[in-house]
Structures are given as structure tokens and as C-alpha cells.
Amino acid sequence: MIPRPANSECDEFPFASTWQGSYTEDVGKFSVRYIDADSNRAGGNWLAAWYAYDRILNNDVFNVKVVE
């Protein structure tokens, strides 16, 4: 196990809040990485705001486009 760096949290994709996220999926079907805790919380806040703004409800289907 990789030791957790100070002031970091585990970030995951697909999002843990989705049915395909690390909270509900089998091992190996998601990606995790330690990131700065403040950045992780900010990302979670933005994600929650997006769910609310676009009224994404439990079991709604949506796509995420990953860009660099």
C-alpha cells in the first residue's frame, strides 16, 4: 500500500458518487490517485453543484468527456 502524503485525499474516476464509481464497482474497474485535499473537496463541491444544476438524479444516465 502506498503511504498517503500529508494533506492529501484519494480521488477516483469514475466519480465515487456514480453507479460506476469506486464506491459501487468491483476492484480494478476504477482509477484512484492521491491529490491535494483542498482540490479534492473543491472538485466534489463542483460535482455536487453540477448534479443539482442539471437535476441529475439517482440512476440518471450521463456522459463525461475527459479533455486535456
Backbone bond lengths (Angstrom), bond angles and torsions (degrees), N, CA, C in turn:
res aa  C-N    CA-C-N  psi(-1)  N-CA   C-N-CA  omega(-1)  CA-C   N-CA-C  phi
1 M - - - 1.448 - - 1.528 109.03 -
2 I 1.318 115.57 136.39 1.461 121.28 179.55 1.526 108.74 -79.63
3 P 1.331 117.77 129.06 1.464 118.90 178.74 1.527 111.03 -65.38
4 R 1.319 115.84 143.13 1.465 120.81 -178.91 1.520 109.93 -79.18
5 P 1.339 117.37 124.67 1.463 120.04 176.77 1.533 110.87 -65.65
6 A 1.317 116.17 155.29 1.465 121.02 178.56 1.525 110.41 -59.76
7 N 1.327 116.47 145.95 1.466 124.34 178.56 1.528 112.40 53.38
8 S 1.330 116.31 41.18 1.461 119.96 178.12 1.523 109.86 -129.75
9 E 1.321 114.93 159.82 1.455 122.44 175.62 1.518 108.11 -136.18
10 C 1.305 115.61 164.05 1.450 121.28 179.70 1.526 109.40 -86.62
11 D 1.317 116.73 121.15 1.457 122.09 176.26 1.516 107.70 -103.03
12 E 1.318 117.34 147.03 1.456 120.56 -175.83 1.520 111.74 -135.66
13 F 1.320 114.96 154.80 1.458 122.52 173.88 1.511 108.12 -144.88
14 P 1.314 120.79 133.41 1.457 126.62 -3.91 1.531 111.77 -57.39
15 F 1.316 115.58 159.14 1.457 121.47 -176.40 1.527 111.06 -53.41
16 A 1.314 116.57 139.46 1.468 121.09 179.71 1.524 111.48 -60.32
17 S 1.317 117.17 -25.68 1.467 121.19 -178.07 1.524 113.48 -77.96
18 T 1.337 117.86 -2.46 1.465 120.46 -179.79 1.524 110.71 -102.03
19 W 1.329 115.53 166.13 1.465 120.80 178.78 1.523 111.74 -69.13
20 Q 1.322 118.28 -16.40 1.460 121.63 177.28 1.522 111.61 -102.13
21 G 1.314 117.51 5.10 1.455 121.92 -177.17 1.512 113.21 -78.98
22 S 1.308 115.14 175.98 1.463 121.10 -175.92 1.521 112.89 -65.15
23 Y 1.320 117.16 -20.53 1.466 120.28 -179.91 1.527 111.64 -70.96
24 T 1.335 117.10 -29.87 1.464 120.05 -174.10 1.525 114.29 -117.37
25 E 1.317 118.64 -14.53 1.466 121.06 -174.43 1.526 112.31 -91.93
26 D 1.325 114.07 164.01 1.457 121.01 175.44 1.523 110.55 -69.19
27 V 1.305 115.47 159.26 1.459 121.36 177.82 1.526 109.67 -59.40
28 G 1.316 116.04 137.32 1.455 121.01 175.54 1.514 115.21 92.88
29 K 1.329 118.23 -2.66 1.458 120.50 -179.15 1.525 111.77 -106.16
30 F 1.316 116.35 21.84 1.454 121.09 178.60 1.520 108.73 -153.38
31 S 1.310 115.48 167.01 1.456 121.75 -178.97 1.523 109.16 -117.54
32 V 1.321 117.06 138.46 1.460 121.34 177.34 1.522 109.65 -131.06
33 R 1.331 114.32 151.53 1.459 119.92 178.97 1.524 108.66 -158.51
34 Y 1.315 116.67 143.20 1.456 120.13 174.57 1.524 108.99 -74.74
35 I 1.335 115.46 131.79 1.460 121.05 174.28 1.526 108.30 -134.60
36 D 1.321 115.99 168.92 1.453 122.00 177.79 1.530 109.68 -54.92
37 A 1.329 116.99 131.52 1.464 121.88 -175.47 1.526 112.20 -59.68
38 D 1.324 117.87 -41.53 1.467 120.38 179.74 1.529 111.11 -63.73
39 S 1.324 116.99 -40.40 1.467 120.87 178.11 1.524 110.95 -65.74
40 N 1.324 116.58 -39.65 1.458 120.42 179.38 1.527 110.89 -63.74
41 R 1.317 116.67 -43.86 1.470 120.38 179.16 1.522 111.13 -66.08
42 A 1.331 116.92 -40.22 1.468 120.24 178.08 1.529 110.26 -62.52
43 G 1.327 116.70 -42.53 1.459 120.18 177.53 1.515 111.90 -62.24
44 G 1.321 116.93 -40.18 1.462 120.94 177.05 1.515 112.11 -64.15
45 N 1.331 116.36 -38.48 1.464 120.24 177.50 1.527 111.27 -65.67
46 W 1.340 116.92 -42.50 1.470 120.60 177.31 1.530 110.59 -63.38
47 L 1.316 116.96 -41.01 1.466 120.73 179.82 1.527 110.50 -63.62
48 A 1.322 117.28 -45.05 1.467 120.97 178.62 1.528 111.04 -62.64
49 A 1.330 116.68 -39.29 1.468 120.19 178.34 1.528 110.52 -64.85
50 W 1.330 116.79 -39.88 1.467 120.59 178.29 1.525 110.71 -63.88
51 Y 1.335 116.97 -44.92 1.467 120.13 176.94 1.529 110.31 -55.19
52 A 1.325 116.67 -45.37 1.464 120.88 -177.97 1.528 111.17 -69.19
53 Y 1.329 117.26 -45.82 1.465 121.70 -176.52 1.528 111.54 -61.96
54 D 1.327 116.33 -44.31 1.464 120.49 -179.10 1.528 112.48 -93.44
55 R 1.324 115.72 8.88 1.469 123.23 177.75 1.529 111.76 50.48
56 I 1.316 115.32 50.24 1.461 120.95 176.28 1.521 107.31 -83.15
57 L 1.323 115.48 117.34 1.456 121.89 -174.96 1.521 110.95 -107.62
58 N 1.313 115.99 171.53 1.459 122.09 179.02 1.530 110.00 -54.70
59 N 1.316 116.37 130.63 1.467 125.50 -179.70 1.523 114.39 75.01
60 D 1.340 119.52 3.30 1.463 120.63 173.12 1.528 109.10 -69.56
61 V 1.308 115.79 143.52 1.464 121.43 178.80 1.527 108.77 -94.18
62 F 1.329 116.58 136.15 1.458 121.44 173.57 1.517 108.36 -151.28
63 N 1.323 115.72 160.03 1.465 122.25 179.02 1.515 109.50 -112.82
64 V 1.310 115.51 151.21 1.456 122.17 175.61 1.521 107.33 -120.89
65 K 1.319 116.37 124.53 1.459 121.27 177.24 1.527 107.92 -98.48
66 V 1.311 116.53 119.57 1.458 121.87 -179.88 1.519 108.09 -93.14
67 V 1.319 116.64 123.30 1.462 121.93 179.34 1.519 109.16 -126.26
68 E 1.298 115.48 155.68 1.468 119.97 177.88 1.500 110.67 -104.47
